[in-house]
Amino acid sequence: MEYVQERITTLHDLGETGAGFPVRPAVLEETAVVVPMTAREHASPAAEATLAELEVVDPGAVFVPVRASAERIGPFREWLESFDLSLRVLWCTGPGVSSVLAEAGLANGFGKGRDVWLALGPAAADFEHVVVHDADARSYEAGHVSRLLAPLTMGFDFSKGYYARVEDGRLYGRLCRLLYEPLLEALADAHGEPVVDYLGAFRYALAGEFALTADLARRLRPPRAWGLEVATLGDAFEHAGFAGTAQVDLGRHEHDHRAVDGETGLEGMSREVAAALFRVLESRGVEPDYDGLRRRYRATGDRFVDRFAADAAFNGLAYDAAGEREQIGRYAGAISPPGEDTRLPAWLEAPFDPEAVVAAATPWLEA
């Protein structure tokens, strides 16, 4: 247990009353929770538990942007609607949504970022606060929503969750531990810009759990696939800054895990995450020397493996140092210029309004 403050306000679970911070029912009534799902979440134990916990929270609405085929959306929606929630299901891959996006020149590319963005517009239009989290945490608790909301009731604009990823006697959170954290340290060695300091202040920058005001939600410009978490931090830096940002202790999380290999594995995700990070940096005046940064990252990552090995040994955890160093070698290939900027527009400047998304994404409600 500790109570160290970072450059951003850090709210700890000190084992007394902090973890049970009371959020008034009126605040929950003005809160929308966005929970993106794909076919793999349909009736999964983790998603079942998440929705059951949200029944306890009873927020103003739960938006579930779903990526599913035409054959799957019916059973998916039926399962979702079996929960006692004010539910708003959005079929992100439906023909109506595809048409709206194509007409606006936004048809190419899709993934978690696009799905969350489609829900953020309607959520921010109808509610004062928006909480976003995934549905793959087997350790999810109803109290997480209140913890994420707590900073917003204290005058902050953006709240980020952090937690320990430890299960089955080993450390997880590999993409954050082995890509993001050593990369930020390597960047900080050569760049003193405030945005680098900001991005490095988060204890779990790649956590999918965050809360924000509706005004900030309308200003986000997410990437279309992976990298949402990093891109959100970039927008939060610009519009909330150090003073308007807090991070909140969510304890210990057990998530589903991905393989390292392949485009859908951590190696593929590393390229999207790195691209989102470098786009944030370049858009704010940071110009990395990518060849030099790649070398510094490898050296910094090697030191991080030594640190994690010591921490694992101290806690009696298994640790595969050689395997983690191999991952660092794989992730080093992601360190390159970010390429074309294909982020989605902020909802303040979107070429259509949220009502158009809702109408297109809910064809079963048509008269």
N, C-alpha and C positions, 0 to 999 in steps of 0.2 A: 504494500500500500504506500502511496506517496501523494503529494499534493503540489508538485512542481508546475508552475505556470510556463507556458510557451509564449512566443510572440503574439499568438492569438489566445483569447480567453479559453481556459481549459476547465471544464466542470467534471469533477471526479466523483466516483462512487466511493465514499469514505466509510461505508458500512453503517452509517447512522440513518439520517433521514433523506440524504440527497437523492438516493436511488428511487425514492418514492415521492419526488417533488409533485405537489398537487397542481394539476392543470384543471382550471374550472370547466365545468360542462359546457359553458357558453363558448369557450375557446375550441373545444372539440367539435361543437356544432358548426363552427366556421372553418373547419379543417377538412381538406380532401386528402386522402391517402392514395397514392398511385403505386400499383403493384404490377409491373410488366410480367407477362407470362408467355411461354412458348409451349409447343406440344409436349415437351418433356415434363412440364409442371402439371399437366392435366391429371388430377386425382393422385398426385404424388403425396407421400406422407408429409414432407416438409410443407408443401403448399396447403394441404388440408389443415395442418397445425397452425399455419400463419393465418388463414382465414378464420379459424375457430377463435384464435386470440383476438383478431380484429372485431369479432362479434362482442367481445368483452369491452373493447374500447368504444365501440359505437360512434365513429366519427360522422361528420356531416355526409360524407359520401366516400365510397371506395371505387376508384377508377381502375379498371383492369384492361389495359391495352393488350390484346391477344394476337399472336402471330400463329395462325393455323390455316390449314387447307379448308376448302369448301365442305369436304366430307367430315372434318373434325369440329368445325365451329359449333354445330348444333349440340352435340353431346358436351362439348366444352362449356358452352353457355348454360346448358341445363344443370351441369354440375356446379358451376359458380352460383347460379341463382338458388341453389338449395341452401345456401347460408343466409342467416338472418342479418343481412346488411343492406344499407342503401347503396345498391350496386349499380355501376354504370360500365357495362362491357363494351369495349370498342374493338371491332374486328379490323385490325391494322392491315391485313393482307386481302381484304375484300375488294371486289371490283370497283365499288363506289369510291373507296379511298384511293385506289390506284388511278382512277380517272381524275379526281381532284388534284392529286399530286402531279400527274402528267400535264394537265392544263396549266399548272403554275410553273412548269419547268423543273420540278423537284422529283422526277420519277426514278432517277438512278440511285441505287444504293439503299440498303435497308438493314436494320438490326435493332439492337436495344435502344440506341440513341434516338432513332426515328420513332420507335414505338412510344417511348416516354414523352417525346416532344408532342406527339399527337394528343396525348392525355393532358399535358401541362396547359395547353391553351384553354380547353373547356374547364379544367380544374381551377385555374387562376381567374377565369371569368366569373365563376360562381362562389368562390370561397376566398377568405382572407389569408389562409395559410395552406401550404402544400407540403406533405411529407412523402418522400419517395423511398421505397425499399424493395429489395428482391423477395422472392418467395422460395428461396432454396436454403434458408437457415433452419436447421432442425432445432436450434436452441432459441428461436424467436419467442419473445414475450410481449404481452400486451403493453407492459410498462415502457417499452422502447419508444412508442409514439409519444407518450408524455415527456420522456426524457429529451427527445429531439425537439419537441415543441417548447420546452421550458425556456431556452434562450430567447425565442421569439417573444415570449411574454415579458422578457426583461429588456427589450429594446434592440436586440440584435436582429439582423436581417437574414443571416445564414447560419445554419447549425449542421455540423458534420459529426456522424457517429464514429467511434473508434472502439476496438475490442482486441482481445487476444485470439489468435487462431491456433489452438492447441487441441488435438484429439488423437486418439489411438496411440498415445505415447510419443507423438512427434510434432514438430512445428509445421504449420501450413502457411497460407498467405504468401505463396512463393513469388508471385509476380510483383507484389509490393516489396517484399524483403530483398529480392535478388535483382530486380530491375529498377523500380522507382527509387528506392531509398539510396542505394549506392550511386545511381545516376544523378540524383539531386546533390549529393555530397560532392561528386566530381564536378558538377556545374558550379557549385558554390566556391570551389577552389579558384575558379577563373572569373567568376561574375559576381559582382556585389549589388546587382540591381534588386530593388525591393521585391519584385515578383518572385525571384528565386528564393529569397528569404521566406516569403509567404507560403510558397508551395512546399517548402521544406519544414514548415511548422506543424504540419498535420501528422498525427500519430498513426493514422491508417488512411492515407490519401486515396487509396483505391476502394475504400468501403462504399458499398452501394446505398448506404442509409444516410439521408440528409433531409433537412427541412428548410423552408425558405418562405419569405413573404410572397404574396401573389404578385406584387410589383416586381420583385426580383425574378420570379418565375417567368414573367413576360419578357424578360431581357436576356434569357439564356439562348445561346446559339450552339446546340449540341451537334456533334458529329453524327453521321447517319447510322453507324454500326457501333463498334466498341470505342472506348475512350471517353464515354460520357462523364465519368467521375472526374477525370483530369480537366476536361473542358469546362465543367461546372465550376471547378476551383478557379480557373482563369476568369470566368465571368464574375464570380463572387469577389475576386480581387479587385476587379475594375469597378464594380457597383456597390460593394459592401466594405471592402478593404479590411485592414487589420482590426479597426475599431468595431466594425459591424459583424464580425465573424466569431463564432464559438465552436468548440468541439466538445463532445459529450461522451462520457464513459458508458458503454453498453455491455460491459462485462466480458464474457467469453462466448464466442460464437463457434458453432459447428455447421459448416456449409457442405454442399456437394462439391466434389473435386473434379478437375479436368486433367486429362493427360497433357503432357508437355508437347508432344509431336502434333503436327498437322495444323491446317488453317483454323480449325475449331478448337484447337488446344492452346496451351499457354504461349507457345512460340508464335502462333498466328496472332493471338491477342496482343503480344508484346509489340508488334509492329504498329497496330492501331493505337495502343496506349502511348507509345513513343511519339508517333506522329501528332497525336493530340497535344502532348506535352510541348513538343517543339513549336507547334503552331501557336500555342499560348505564349511561349517565350519570344518567338520572332515578332509576333504582333505587338509586343510591348518593348521592342528595341533591343532584345538580347540576340546576339549573333554568334552562335557557337562555332568553334572550329571543330567540325564533326570528326575529322581524322584524329585530332588530338584528344577530343572528348572520348572517343572510342577506346583509346589507349588508357586514359585516366580511369574510365569506368571499369575496365578489366582489373586494373590494379586496386581500385577502391573496392570492387566486388570481392576480390580475393581477401581483403582485410575483413569485410563483412562476414564472410564464411567463417573466419577465425572467431569473430565475435559470437556468431550464432552457435558455433560448436561449443564454445565455453558456456554460453547460457543454457544450451541443451544439457550439457554434462552436469551443470550445477543443479538442474531440475530433474535429473535422472531420465532424460528423454533420449530416444534413439536419434542419431543424426548422421546422414550420409554426406560427408563433406565433399567427396569426389563427385557425387551426383549433382550437388548444388553448384560446384565449380563448372561442371559441364553445362548446366543451365545458363550460367552467366555467359559462357562462350556462345551459346545459341542466341541469347538476348542481345549480345553485342551487335549482331547483324541488323538490329532494328534502329541503330543510331545512325540516322541519315536525315537529310532535309525532308520536311513533311509533305512536300508536293502540293498539288492543287488544293485550294481551300473549298471543300464541298459541305461546309457546315450548313445546317438549316437556319433560316432567318429567325430572328427574335420575333415573338408573337406580336410585339408592338409594331412590327413592320411586315408581318406575314401577308401574302397576296390573297388570302381568304380569311374569313373569321371562324372562330371556334364552332359556331353553330353549323357551318358547312361540314366540318369534320364529324360532328356528332351525327348529322343526318346521313352522311356517307358511310359511317362506320357502324350504324345500327339499322340495317335494312329491314330487320324483323319488326321495327316500329312503324314502318310506313303504313299509311292508311290504305 
